[in-house]
């Protein structure tokens, strides 16, 4: 599984305990991971070796529009 750090990760400072995204990969797909990473606590990506072309997946958690604390939706979209 590839994941971005959460607000409880000791290596990342985050004041948002609700943040965090992940990919759940089968063992077969996990063996094909070429690279993975994250940006902050709300964006994660993984590059998987495909049969013809490599496949690049990005997942995000965009905060709801009514959120009053940072990060807001526009902050995450700017990072993306």
PDB file of N, CA, C and O in Angstrom, chain B, residues numbered from 101:
ATOM      1  N   UNK B 101       0.844  -1.167   0.000  1.00  0.00           N
ATOM      2  CA  UNK B 101       0.000   0.000   0.000  1.00  0.00           C
ATOM      3  C   UNK B 101       0.890   1.232   0.000  1.00  0.00           C
ATOM      4  O   UNK B 101       1.883   1.283   0.727  1.00  0.00           O
ATOM      5  N   UNK B 102       0.546   2.211  -0.800  1.00  0.00           N
ATOM      6  CA  UNK B 102       1.258   3.472  -0.852  1.00  0.00           C
ATOM      7  C   UNK B 102       0.378   4.519  -0.187  1.00  0.00           C
ATOM      8  O   UNK B 102      -0.823   4.578  -0.452  1.00  0.00           O
ATOM      9  N   UNK B 103       0.955   5.336   0.662  1.00  0.00           N
ATOM     10  CA  UNK B 103       0.119   6.323   1.342  1.00  0.00           C
ATOM     11  C   UNK B 103       0.891   7.586   1.641  1.00  0.00           C
ATOM     12  O   UNK B 103       2.119   7.587   1.713  1.00  0.00           O
ATOM     13  N   UNK B 104       0.146   8.660   1.815  1.00  0.00           N
ATOM     14  CA  UNK B 104       0.710   9.918   2.259  1.00  0.00           C
ATOM     15  C   UNK B 104       0.662   9.919   3.775  1.00  0.00           C
ATOM     16  O   UNK B 104      -0.172   9.231   4.364  1.00  0.00           O
ATOM     17  N   UNK B 105       1.535  10.672   4.416  1.00  0.00           N
ATOM     18  CA  UNK B 105       1.528  10.698   5.872  1.00  0.00           C
ATOM     19  C   UNK B 105       0.253  11.345   6.398  1.00  0.00           C
ATOM     20  O   UNK B 105      -0.328  12.220   5.756  1.00  0.00           O
ATOM     21  N   UNK B 106      -0.162  10.907   7.555  1.00  0.00           N
ATOM     22  CA  UNK B 106      -1.349  11.488   8.182  1.00  0.00           C
ATOM     23  C   UNK B 106      -0.919  12.497   9.229  1.00  0.00           C
ATOM     24  O   UNK B 106       0.271  12.677   9.487  1.00  0.00           O
ATOM     25  N   UNK B 107      -1.882  13.140   9.817  1.00  0.00           N
ATOM     26  CA  UNK B 107      -1.601  14.115  10.875  1.00  0.00           C
ATOM     27  C   UNK B 107      -0.965  13.490  12.094  1.00  0.00           C
ATOM     28  O   UNK B 107      -0.408  14.209  12.924  1.00  0.00           O
ATOM     29  N   UNK B 108      -1.026  12.171  12.233  1.00  0.00           N
ATOM     30  CA  UNK B 108      -0.419  11.507  13.381  1.00  0.00           C
ATOM     31  C   UNK B 108       0.956  10.936  13.060  1.00  0.00           C
ATOM     32  O   UNK B 108       1.589  10.362  13.946  1.00  0.00           O
ATOM     33  N   UNK B 109       1.442  11.071  11.828  1.00  0.00           N
ATOM     34  CA  UNK B 109       2.761  10.585  11.436  1.00  0.00           C
ATOM     35  C   UNK B 109       3.827  11.410  12.159  1.00  0.00           C
ATOM     36  O   UNK B 109       3.811  12.639  12.080  1.00  0.00           O
ATOM     37  N   UNK B 110       4.736  10.763  12.850  1.00  0.00           N
ATOM     38  CA  UNK B 110       5.745  11.468  13.647  1.00  0.00           C
ATOM     39  C   UNK B 110       6.752  12.221  12.794  1.00  0.00           C
ATOM     40  O   UNK B 110       7.398  13.148  13.283  1.00  0.00           O
ATOM     41  N   UNK B 111       6.902  11.843  11.523  1.00  0.00           N
ATOM     42  CA  UNK B 111       7.885  12.476  10.651  1.00  0.00           C
ATOM     43  C   UNK B 111       7.338  13.698   9.917  1.00  0.00           C
ATOM     44  O   UNK B 111       8.097  14.413   9.263  1.00  0.00           O
ATOM     45  N   UNK B 112       6.046  13.944  10.015  1.00  0.00           N
ATOM     46  CA  UNK B 112       5.424  15.047   9.292  1.00  0.00           C
ATOM     47  C   UNK B 112       4.604  15.879  10.269  1.00  0.00           C
ATOM     48  O   UNK B 112       3.808  15.350  11.044  1.00  0.00           O
ATOM     49  N   UNK B 113       4.813  17.186  10.217  1.00  0.00           N
ATOM     50  CA  UNK B 113       4.036  18.069  11.074  1.00  0.00           C
ATOM     51  C   UNK B 113       2.761  18.459  10.343  1.00  0.00           C
ATOM     52  O   UNK B 113       2.810  19.067   9.274  1.00  0.00           O
ATOM     53  N   UNK B 114       1.634  18.112  10.918  1.00  0.00           N
ATOM     54  CA  UNK B 114       0.350  18.458  10.337  1.00  0.00           C
ATOM     55  C   UNK B 114      -0.617  18.754  11.461  1.00  0.00           C
ATOM     56  O   UNK B 114      -0.711  17.994  12.425  1.00  0.00           O
ATOM     57  N   UNK B 115      -1.330  19.849  11.342  1.00  0.00           N
ATOM     58  CA  UNK B 115      -2.317  20.196  12.360  1.00  0.00           C
ATOM     59  C   UNK B 115      -3.702  19.685  11.974  1.00  0.00           C
ATOM     60  O   UNK B 115      -4.690  20.026  12.625  1.00  0.00           O
ATOM     61  N   UNK B 116      -3.783  18.885  10.938  1.00  0.00           N
ATOM     62  CA  UNK B 116      -5.064  18.381  10.445  1.00  0.00           C
ATOM     63  C   UNK B 116      -5.123  16.870  10.610  1.00  0.00           C
ATOM     64  O   UNK B 116      -4.639  16.150   9.736  1.00  0.00           O
ATOM     65  N   UNK B 117      -5.699  16.361  11.701  1.00  0.00           N
ATOM     66  CA  UNK B 117      -5.734  14.919  11.914  1.00  0.00           C
ATOM     67  C   UNK B 117      -6.643  14.173  10.940  1.00  0.00           C
ATOM     68  O   UNK B 117      -6.584  12.946  10.865  1.00  0.00           O
ATOM     69  N   UNK B 118      -7.480  14.891  10.195  1.00  0.00           N
ATOM     70  CA  UNK B 118      -8.375  14.233   9.236  1.00  0.00           C
ATOM     71  C   UNK B 118      -7.713  14.028   7.880  1.00  0.00           C
ATOM     72  O   UNK B 118      -8.313  13.419   6.995  1.00  0.00           O
ATOM     73  N   UNK B 119      -6.499  14.518   7.696  1.00  0.00           N
ATOM     74  CA  UNK B 119      -5.822  14.411   6.402  1.00  0.00           C
ATOM     75  C   UNK B 119      -5.248  13.018   6.210  1.00  0.00           C
ATOM     76  O   UNK B 119      -4.997  12.293   7.173  1.00  0.00           O
ATOM     77  N   UNK B 120      -5.047  12.659   4.960  1.00  0.00           N
ATOM     78  CA  UNK B 120      -4.397  11.398   4.625  1.00  0.00           C
ATOM     79  C   UNK B 120      -5.088  10.704   3.468  1.00  0.00           C
ATOM     80  O   UNK B 120      -6.315  10.603   3.441  1.00  0.00           O
ATOM     81  N   UNK B 121      -4.312  10.229   2.519  1.00  0.00           N
ATOM     82  CA  UNK B 121      -4.821   9.472   1.372  1.00  0.00           C
ATOM     83  C   UNK B 121      -3.928   8.258   1.178  1.00  0.00           C
ATOM     84  O   UNK B 121      -2.788   8.239   1.643  1.00  0.00           O
ATOM     85  N   UNK B 122      -4.447   7.237   0.485  1.00  0.00           N
ATOM     86  CA  UNK B 122      -3.668   6.015   0.279  1.00  0.00           C
ATOM     87  C   UNK B 122      -4.163   5.270  -0.946  1.00  0.00           C
ATOM     88  O   UNK B 122      -5.278   5.492  -1.418  1.00  0.00           O
ATOM     89  N   UNK B 123      -3.327   4.390  -1.450  1.00  0.00           N
ATOM     90  CA  UNK B 123      -3.687   3.422  -2.487  1.00  0.00           C
ATOM     91  C   UNK B 123      -3.661   2.047  -1.830  1.00  0.00           C
ATOM     92  O   UNK B 123      -2.719   1.722  -1.108  1.00  0.00           O
ATOM     93  N   UNK B 124      -4.666   1.257  -2.071  1.00  0.00           N
ATOM     94  CA  UNK B 124      -4.667  -0.136  -1.643  1.00  0.00           C
ATOM     95  C   UNK B 124      -4.404  -0.971  -2.891  1.00  0.00           C
ATOM     96  O   UNK B 124      -5.235  -1.021  -3.798  1.00  0.00           O
ATOM     97  N   UNK B 125      -3.256  -1.620  -2.934  1.00  0.00           N
ATOM     98  CA  UNK B 125      -2.851  -2.373  -4.109  1.00  0.00           C
ATOM     99  C   UNK B 125      -2.828  -3.868  -3.809  1.00  0.00           C
ATOM    100  O   UNK B 125      -2.472  -4.291  -2.709  1.00  0.00           O
ATOM    101  N   UNK B 126      -3.213  -4.652  -4.803  1.00  0.00           N
ATOM    102  CA  UNK B 126      -3.101  -6.101  -4.674  1.00  0.00           C
ATOM    103  C   UNK B 126      -1.617  -6.464  -4.646  1.00  0.00           C
ATOM    104  O   UNK B 126      -0.787  -5.663  -5.075  1.00  0.00           O
ATOM    105  N   UNK B 127      -1.270  -7.637  -4.156  1.00  0.00           N
ATOM    106  CA  UNK B 127       0.139  -8.048  -4.176  1.00  0.00           C
ATOM    107  C   UNK B 127       0.739  -8.006  -5.585  1.00  0.00           C
ATOM    108  O   UNK B 127       1.903  -7.644  -5.754  1.00  0.00           O
ATOM    109  N   UNK B 128      -0.044  -8.370  -6.580  1.00  0.00           N
ATOM    110  CA  UNK B 128       0.429  -8.344  -7.975  1.00  0.00           C
ATOM    111  C   UNK B 128       0.775  -6.925  -8.410  1.00  0.00           C
ATOM    112  O   UNK B 128       1.815  -6.700  -9.030  1.00  0.00           O
ATOM    113  N   UNK B 129      -0.090  -5.970  -8.090  1.00  0.00           N
ATOM    114  CA  UNK B 129       0.174  -4.576  -8.467  1.00  0.00           C
ATOM    115  C   UNK B 129       1.300  -3.985  -7.621  1.00  0.00           C
ATOM    116  O   UNK B 129       2.099  -3.195  -8.123  1.00  0.00           O
ATOM    117  N   UNK B 130       1.370  -4.355  -6.363  1.00  0.00           N
ATOM    118  CA  UNK B 130       2.434  -3.845  -5.491  1.00  0.00           C
ATOM    119  C   UNK B 130       3.807  -4.236  -6.037  1.00  0.00           C
ATOM    120  O   UNK B 130       4.768  -3.482  -5.884  1.00  0.00           O
ATOM    121  N   UNK B 131       3.909  -5.391  -6.663  1.00  0.00           N
ATOM    122  CA  UNK B 131       5.175  -5.821  -7.259  1.00  0.00           C
ATOM    123  C   UNK B 131       5.535  -5.027  -8.507  1.00  0.00           C
ATOM    124  O   UNK B 131       6.686  -5.059  -8.941  1.00  0.00           O
ATOM    125  N   UNK B 132       4.584  -4.321  -9.087  1.00  0.00           N
ATOM    126  CA  UNK B 132       4.814  -3.549 -10.305  1.00  0.00           C
ATOM    127  C   UNK B 132       5.040  -2.059 -10.049  1.00  0.00           C
ATOM    128  O   UNK B 132       5.190  -1.287 -10.996  1.00  0.00           O
ATOM    129  N   UNK B 133       5.067  -1.647  -8.779  1.00  0.00           N
ATOM    130  CA  UNK B 133       5.265  -0.230  -8.444  1.00  0.00           C
ATOM    131  C   UNK B 133       6.681   0.182  -8.824  1.00  0.00           C
ATOM    132  O   UNK B 133       7.661  -0.408  -8.371  1.00  0.00           O
ATOM    133  N   UNK B 134       6.766   1.213  -9.672  1.00  0.00           N
ATOM    134  CA  UNK B 134       8.057   1.755 -10.091  1.00  0.00           C
ATOM    135  C   UNK B 134       8.494   2.902  -9.185  1.00  0.00           C
ATOM    136  O   UNK B 134       9.682   3.069  -8.911  1.00  0.00           O
ATOM    137  N   UNK B 135       7.525   3.687  -8.725  1.00  0.00           N
ATOM    138  CA  UNK B 135       7.823   4.836  -7.887  1.00  0.00           C
ATOM    139  C   UNK B 135       6.541   5.284  -7.213  1.00  0.00           C
ATOM    140  O   UNK B 135       5.450   5.004  -7.711  1.00  0.00           O
ATOM    141  N   UNK B 136       6.653   5.966  -6.103  1.00  0.00           N
ATOM    142  CA  UNK B 136       5.483   6.528  -5.423  1.00  0.00           C
ATOM    143  C   UNK B 136       5.937   7.695  -4.570  1.00  0.00           C
ATOM    144  O   UNK B 136       7.121   7.852  -4.274  1.00  0.00           O
ATOM    145  N   UNK B 137       4.970   8.509  -4.182  1.00  0.00           N
ATOM    146  CA  UNK B 137       5.303   9.651  -3.354  1.00  0.00           C
ATOM    147  C   UNK B 137       4.066  10.393  -2.920  1.00  0.00           C
ATOM    148  O   UNK B 137       2.942   9.943  -3.143  1.00  0.00           O
ATOM    149  N   UNK B 138       4.281  11.529  -2.301  1.00  0.00           N
ATOM    150  CA  UNK B 138       3.165  12.341  -1.825  1.00  0.00           C
ATOM    151  C   UNK B 138       3.563  13.802  -1.785  1.00  0.00           C
ATOM    152  O   UNK B 138       4.747  14.140  -1.778  1.00  0.00           O
ATOM    153  N   UNK B 139       2.559  14.662  -1.759  1.00  0.00           N
ATOM    154  CA  UNK B 139       2.726  16.098  -1.590  1.00  0.00           C
ATOM    155  C   UNK B 139       1.851  16.468  -0.408  1.00  0.00           C
ATOM    156  O   UNK B 139       0.627  16.376  -0.495  1.00  0.00           O
ATOM    157  N   UNK B 140       2.445  16.877   0.677  1.00  0.00           N
ATOM    158  CA  UNK B 140       1.674  17.184   1.870  1.00  0.00           C
ATOM    159  C   UNK B 140       0.983  15.936   2.393  1.00  0.00           C
ATOM    160  O   UNK B 140       1.504  14.828   2.266  1.00  0.00           O
ATOM    161  N   UNK B 141      -0.192  16.122   2.980  1.00  0.00           N
ATOM    162  CA  UNK B 141      -0.931  14.996   3.543  1.00  0.00           C
ATOM    163  C   UNK B 141      -2.200  14.679   2.762  1.00  0.00           C
ATOM    164  O   UNK B 141      -2.966  13.805   3.168  1.00  0.00           O
ATOM    165  N   UNK B 142      -2.436  15.371   1.652  1.00  0.00           N
ATOM    166  CA  UNK B 142      -3.689  15.193   0.920  1.00  0.00           C
ATOM    167  C   UNK B 142      -3.522  14.765  -0.535  1.00  0.00           C
ATOM    168  O   UNK B 142      -4.516  14.608  -1.244  1.00  0.00           O
ATOM    169  N   UNK B 143      -2.295  14.576  -0.993  1.00  0.00           N
ATOM    170  CA  UNK B 143      -2.047  14.152  -2.376  1.00  0.00           C
ATOM    171  C   UNK B 143      -1.020  13.018  -2.356  1.00  0.00           C
ATOM    172  O   UNK B 143       0.045  13.152  -1.753  1.00  0.00           O
ATOM    173  N   UNK B 144      -1.340  11.914  -3.010  1.00  0.00           N
ATOM    174  CA  UNK B 144      -0.396  10.800  -3.140  1.00  0.00           C
ATOM    175  C   UNK B 144      -0.411  10.325  -4.589  1.00  0.00           C
ATOM    176  O   UNK B 144      -1.416  10.463  -5.286  1.00  0.00           O
ATOM    177  N   UNK B 145       0.708   9.766  -5.037  1.00  0.00           N
ATOM    178  CA  UNK B 145       0.782   9.264  -6.402  1.00  0.00           C
ATOM    179  C   UNK B 145       1.580   7.965  -6.431  1.00  0.00           C
ATOM    180  O   UNK B 145       2.387   7.683  -5.545  1.00  0.00           O
ATOM    181  N   UNK B 146       1.328   7.192  -7.472  1.00  0.00           N
ATOM    182  CA  UNK B 146       2.043   5.940  -7.676  1.00  0.00           C
ATOM    183  C   UNK B 146       2.196   5.705  -9.173  1.00  0.00           C
ATOM    184  O   UNK B 146       1.275   5.966  -9.948  1.00  0.00           O
ATOM    185  N   UNK B 147       3.367   5.211  -9.577  1.00  0.00           N
ATOM    186  CA  UNK B 147       3.644   4.879 -10.972  1.00  0.00           C
ATOM    187  C   UNK B 147       3.806   3.362 -11.045  1.00  0.00           C
ATOM    188  O   UNK B 147       4.647   2.781 -10.359  1.00  0.00           O
ATOM    189  N   UNK B 148       2.986   2.731 -11.891  1.00  0.00           N
ATOM    190  CA  UNK B 148       2.950   1.281 -11.991  1.00  0.00           C
ATOM    191  C   UNK B 148       3.367   0.853 -13.398  1.00  0.00           C
ATOM    192  O   UNK B 148       2.958   1.464 -14.385  1.00  0.00           O
ATOM    193  N   UNK B 149       4.173  -0.189 -13.483  1.00  0.00           N
ATOM    194  CA  UNK B 149       4.606  -0.722 -14.775  1.00  0.00           C
ATOM    195  C   UNK B 149       3.417  -1.402 -15.448  1.00  0.00           C
ATOM    196  O   UNK B 149       2.858  -2.364 -14.920  1.00  0.00           O
ATOM    197  N   UNK B 150       3.040  -0.891 -16.617  1.00  0.00           N
ATOM    198  CA  UNK B 150       1.943  -1.471 -17.372  1.00  0.00           C
ATOM    199  C   UNK B 150       2.462  -2.381 -18.462  1.00  0.00           C
ATOM    200  O   UNK B 150       3.667  -2.409 -18.714  1.00  0.00           O
ATOM    201  N   UNK B 151       1.580  -3.133 -19.121  1.00  0.00           N
ATOM    202  CA  UNK B 151       2.016  -4.064 -20.160  1.00  0.00           C
ATOM    203  C   UNK B 151       2.607  -3.363 -21.387  1.00  0.00           C
ATOM    204  O   UNK B 151       3.502  -3.904 -22.037  1.00  0.00           O
ATOM    205  N   UNK B 152       2.118  -2.176 -21.704  1.00  0.00           N
ATOM    206  CA  UNK B 152       2.629  -1.427 -22.854  1.00  0.00           C
ATOM    207  C   UNK B 152       3.211  -0.093 -22.403  1.00  0.00           C
ATOM    208  O   UNK B 152       4.315   0.276 -22.803  1.00  0.00           O
ATOM    209  N   UNK B 153       2.465   0.631 -21.570  1.00  0.00           N
ATOM    210  CA  UNK B 153       2.884   1.927 -21.038  1.00  0.00           C
ATOM    211  C   UNK B 153       2.788   1.891 -19.522  1.00  0.00           C
ATOM    212  O   UNK B 153       1.973   1.160 -18.960  1.00  0.00           O
ATOM    213  N   UNK B 154       3.615   2.675 -18.873  1.00  0.00           N
ATOM    214  CA  UNK B 154       3.502   2.810 -17.426  1.00  0.00           C
ATOM    215  C   UNK B 154       2.241   3.602 -17.100  1.00  0.00           C
ATOM    216  O   UNK B 154       1.802   4.440 -17.888  1.00  0.00           O
ATOM    217  N   UNK B 155       1.669   3.332 -15.942  1.00  0.00           N
ATOM    218  CA  UNK B 155       0.417   3.967 -15.520  1.00  0.00           C
ATOM    219  C   UNK B 155       0.720   4.842 -14.307  1.00  0.00           C
ATOM    220  O   UNK B 155       1.381   4.403 -13.367  1.00  0.00           O
ATOM    221  N   UNK B 156       0.244   6.055 -14.332  1.00  0.00           N
ATOM    222  CA  UNK B 156       0.495   7.031 -13.266  1.00  0.00           C
ATOM    223  C   UNK B 156      -0.838   7.380 -12.623  1.00  0.00           C
ATOM    224  O   UNK B 156      -1.714   7.944 -13.279  1.00  0.00           O
ATOM    225  N   UNK B 157      -0.999   7.051 -11.349  1.00  0.00           N
ATOM    226  CA  UNK B 157      -2.237   7.351 -10.625  1.00  0.00           C
ATOM    227  C   UNK B 157      -1.967   8.427  -9.585  1.00  0.00           C
ATOM    228  O   UNK B 157      -0.925   8.427  -8.929  1.00  0.00           O
ATOM    229  N   UNK B 158      -2.913   9.341  -9.444  1.00  0.00           N
ATOM    230  CA  UNK B 158      -2.855  10.374  -8.413  1.00  0.00           C
ATOM    231  C   UNK B 158      -4.162  10.309  -7.638  1.00  0.00           C
ATOM    232  O   UNK B 158      -5.234  10.208  -8.235  1.00  0.00           O
ATOM    233  N   UNK B 159      -4.082  10.365  -6.328  1.00  0.00           N
ATOM    234  CA  UNK B 159      -5.295  10.451  -5.518  1.00  0.00           C
ATOM    235  C   UNK B 159      -5.190  11.660  -4.597  1.00  0.00           C
ATOM    236  O   UNK B 159      -4.114  11.991  -4.099  1.00  0.00           O
ATOM    237  N   UNK B 160      -6.312  12.299  -4.386  1.00  0.00           N
ATOM    238  CA  UNK B 160      -6.337  13.473  -3.514  1.00  0.00           C
ATOM    239  C   UNK B 160      -7.535  13.411  -2.581  1.00  0.00           C
ATOM    240  O   UNK B 160      -8.530  12.738  -2.850  1.00  0.00           O
ATOM    241  N   UNK B 161      -7.408  14.121  -1.498  1.00  0.00           N
ATOM    242  CA  UNK B 161      -8.553  14.370  -0.629  1.00  0.00           C
ATOM    243  C   UNK B 161      -8.731  15.881  -0.617  1.00  0.00           C
ATOM    244  O   UNK B 161      -7.941  16.600  -0.005  1.00  0.00           O
ATOM    245  N   UNK B 162      -9.760  16.354  -1.286  1.00  0.00           N
ATOM    246  CA  UNK B 162     -10.055  17.784  -1.350  1.00  0.00           C
ATOM    247  C   UNK B 162     -11.021  18.111  -0.213  1.00  0.00           C
ATOM    248  O   UNK B 162     -12.101  17.525  -0.142  1.00  0.00           O
ATOM    249  N   UNK B 163     -10.657  19.029   0.670  1.00  0.00           N
ATOM    250  CA  UNK B 163     -11.566  19.403   1.749  1.00  0.00           C
ATOM    251  C   UNK B 163     -12.880  19.966   1.196  1.00  0.00           C
ATOM    252  O   UNK B 163     -12.917  20.523   0.098  1.00  0.00           O
ATOM    253  N   UNK B 164     -13.937  19.815   1.960  1.00  0.00           N
ATOM    254  CA  UNK B 164     -15.231  20.336   1.523  1.00  0.00           C
ATOM    255  C   UNK B 164     -15.214  21.862   1.455  1.00  0.00           C
ATOM    256  O   UNK B 164     -14.404  22.516   2.113  1.00  0.00           O
ATOM    257  N   UNK B 165     -16.108  22.412   0.658  1.00  0.00           N
ATOM    258  CA  UNK B 165     -16.110  23.853   0.379  1.00  0.00           C
ATOM    259  C   UNK B 165     -16.376  24.698   1.622  1.00  0.00           C
ATOM    260  O   UNK B 165     -15.913  25.836   1.702  1.00  0.00           O
ATOM    261  N   UNK B 166     -17.104  24.168   2.578  1.00  0.00           N
ATOM    262  CA  UNK B 166     -17.439  24.934   3.769  1.00  0.00           C
ATOM    263  C   UNK B 166     -16.377  24.918   4.862  1.00  0.00           C
ATOM    264  O   UNK B 166     -16.588  25.484   5.934  1.00  0.00           O
ATOM    265  N   UNK B 167     -15.255  24.285   4.607  1.00  0.00           N
ATOM    266  CA  UNK B 167     -14.196  24.195   5.624  1.00  0.00           C
ATOM    267  C   UNK B 167     -13.670  25.579   5.972  1.00  0.00           C
ATOM    268  O   UNK B 167     -13.409  26.390   5.083  1.00  0.00           O
ATOM    269  N   UNK B 168     -13.513  25.849   7.264  1.00  0.00           N
ATOM    270  CA  UNK B 168     -13.063  27.174   7.706  1.00  0.00           C
ATOM    271  C   UNK B 168     -11.598  27.197   8.117  1.00  0.00           C
ATOM    272  O   UNK B 168     -11.007  28.272   8.226  1.00  0.00           O
ATOM    273  N   UNK B 169     -11.003  26.032   8.347  1.00  0.00           N
ATOM    274  CA  UNK B 169      -9.592  25.962   8.716  1.00  0.00           C
ATOM    275  C   UNK B 169      -8.746  25.605   7.501  1.00  0.00           C
ATOM    276  O   UNK B 169      -9.236  24.999   6.548  1.00  0.00           O
ATOM    277  N   UNK B 170      -7.477  25.982   7.542  1.00  0.00           N
ATOM    278  CA  UNK B 170      -6.571  25.547   6.479  1.00  0.00           C
ATOM    279  C   UNK B 170      -6.152  24.116   6.754  1.00  0.00           C
ATOM    280  O   UNK B 170      -6.066  23.734   7.921  1.00  0.00           O
ATOM    281  N   UNK B 171      -5.888  23.311   5.749  1.00  0.00           N
ATOM    282  CA  UNK B 171      -5.969  23.671   4.341  1.00  0.00           C
ATOM    283  C   UNK B 171      -7.402  23.624   3.828  1.00  0.00           C
ATOM    284  O   UNK B 171      -8.186  22.745   4.185  1.00  0.00           O
ATOM    285  N   UNK B 172      -7.706  24.570   3.004  1.00  0.00           N
ATOM    286  CA  UNK B 172      -9.014  24.618   2.340  1.00  0.00           C
ATOM    287  C   UNK B 172      -8.882  23.947   0.978  1.00  0.00           C
ATOM    288  O   UNK B 172      -7.785  23.579   0.560  1.00  0.00           O
ATOM    289  N   UNK B 173     -10.009  23.794   0.292  1.00  0.00           N
ATOM    290  CA  UNK B 173     -10.004  23.146  -1.022  1.00  0.00           C
ATOM    291  C   UNK B 173      -9.046  23.843  -1.983  1.00  0.00           C
ATOM    292  O   UNK B 173      -8.301  23.176  -2.701  1.00  0.00           O
ATOM    293  N   UNK B 174      -9.054  25.172  -2.006  1.00  0.00           N
ATOM    294  CA  UNK B 174      -8.199  25.899  -2.953  1.00  0.00           C
ATOM    295  C   UNK B 174      -6.712  25.669  -2.648  1.00  0.00           C
ATOM    296  O   UNK B 174      -5.890  25.709  -3.563  1.00  0.00           O
ATOM    297  N   UNK B 175      -6.354  25.431  -1.387  1.00  0.00           N
ATOM    298  CA  UNK B 175      -4.954  25.159  -1.033  1.00  0.00           C
ATOM    299  C   UNK B 175      -4.500  23.822  -1.622  1.00  0.00           C
ATOM    300  O   UNK B 175      -3.410  23.720  -2.183  1.00  0.00           O
ATOM    301  N   UNK B 176      -5.347  22.803  -1.488  1.00  0.00           N
ATOM    302  CA  UNK B 176      -5.009  21.478  -2.022  1.00  0.00           C
ATOM    303  C   UNK B 176      -4.969  21.498  -3.533  1.00  0.00           C
ATOM    304  O   UNK B 176      -4.091  20.881  -4.136  1.00  0.00           O
ATOM    305  N   UNK B 177      -5.905  22.197  -4.158  1.00  0.00           N
ATOM    306  CA  UNK B 177      -5.923  22.292  -5.622  1.00  0.00           C
ATOM    307  C   UNK B 177      -4.677  23.016  -6.120  1.00  0.00           C
ATOM    308  O   UNK B 177      -4.130  22.658  -7.163  1.00  0.00           O
ATOM    309  N   UNK B 178      -4.232  24.011  -5.401  1.00  0.00           N
ATOM    310  CA  UNK B 178      -3.010  24.724  -5.781  1.00  0.00           C
ATOM    311  C   UNK B 178      -1.792  23.788  -5.719  1.00  0.00           C
ATOM    312  O   UNK B 178      -0.918  23.848  -6.584  1.00  0.00           O
ATOM    313  N   UNK B 179      -1.740  22.937  -4.710  1.00  0.00           N
ATOM    314  CA  UNK B 179      -0.633  21.961  -4.617  1.00  0.00           C
ATOM    315  C   UNK B 179      -0.687  20.953  -5.764  1.00  0.00           C
ATOM    316  O   UNK B 179       0.340  20.540  -6.302  1.00  0.00           O
ATOM    317  N   UNK B 180      -1.908  20.570  -6.120  1.00  0.00           N
ATOM    318  CA  UNK B 180      -2.089  19.581  -7.183  1.00  0.00           C
ATOM    319  C   UNK B 180      -1.615  20.141  -8.502  1.00  0.00           C
ATOM    320  O   UNK B 180      -1.685  19.457  -9.524  1.00  0.00           O
TER     321      UNK B 180
END
